[in-house]
Amino acid sequence: MAAPAKDDAVHNRLRQVRLERGISRRDFADAVGIHYQTVGYLERGEYSPSLPMALKIVAYFELPLESVFSLSPFPKVGEGD
């Protein structure tokens, strides 16, 4: 049996997507039904969303799940160009 992964963090691009679209934390939180402080925890990676929450978030942005959330870190802007 394989050992469980030590890093099961969910990485996200939530802040980048939200800022690109000019949406405040409070407006975003209201739209997806979470507290605005939770948005900060999510953006900093201090909290991983439940599957229903992640699906609400990507539905709000009309993006595929993997474009916002990943089990691997996203490359920094400008890397790989």
C-alpha positions in Angstrom: 0.0 0.0 0.0 1.3 3.4 -0.9 1.9 6.0 1.7 -0.6 9.0 1.6 0.7 12.1 0.0 2.1 14.6 2.5 1.2 17.6 0.4 -2.5 17.4 -0.5 -2.8 21.2 -0.9 -5.1 22.5 -3.6 -3.4 25.3 -5.6 -5.4 27.9 -7.3 -5.4 30.9 -9.6 -8.4 32.4 -7.9 -6.8 35.8 -7.1 -5.5 36.3 -10.6 -8.8 35.4 -12.3 -10.8 37.6 -9.9 -8.4 40.6 -10.4 -8.3 40.2 -14.1 -12.1 40.5 -14.1 -12.1 43.5 -11.8 -14.2 41.7 -9.1 -13.8 42.7 -5.4 -13.5 40.0 -2.8 -16.8 41.0 -1.3 -18.7 40.9 -4.6 -17.2 37.5 -5.4 -18.0 36.1 -2.0 -21.6 37.3 -2.2 -21.9 35.8 -5.7 -20.7 32.3 -4.6 -22.3 32.3 -1.2 -19.2 32.4 1.1 -17.8 34.9 3.6 -15.5 37.5 2.0 -12.7 36.5 4.5 -12.9 33.0 3.1 -11.9 34.3 -0.3 -8.6 35.6 1.2 -7.9 32.2 2.8 -8.6 30.5 -0.5 -6.4 32.9 -2.4 -3.5 32.5 0.0 -3.8 28.7 -0.1 -4.6 28.6 3.7 -7.9 26.8 2.9 -8.8 24.3 0.3 -12.4 24.4 -1.1 -14.8 21.6 -1.0 -15.8 20.1 -4.3 -19.2 21.9 -4.3 -17.5 25.2 -3.5 -14.8 24.7 -6.2 -17.6 23.9 -8.8 -19.5 27.0 -7.8 -16.4 29.1 -8.2 -15.5 27.9 -11.7 -19.2 28.1 -12.7 -19.2 31.8 -11.6 -16.1 32.5 -13.8 -17.4 30.2 -16.6 -14.0 28.4 -16.6 -13.0 24.7 -16.5 -12.0 23.4 -13.1 -8.4 22.7 -14.0 -7.9 26.3 -15.2 -8.5 27.6 -11.6 -7.6 24.7 -9.4 -4.7 22.2 -9.4 -3.0 19.6 -7.2 0.3 21.0 -8.6 1.5 24.6 -8.3 0.8 26.8 -11.3 3.8 28.3 -13.1 4.6 31.9 -12.2 3.5 34.5 -14.7 6.1 34.7 -17.4 7.6 31.3 -16.8 7.8 29.0 -19.8 7.4 31.8 -22.3 
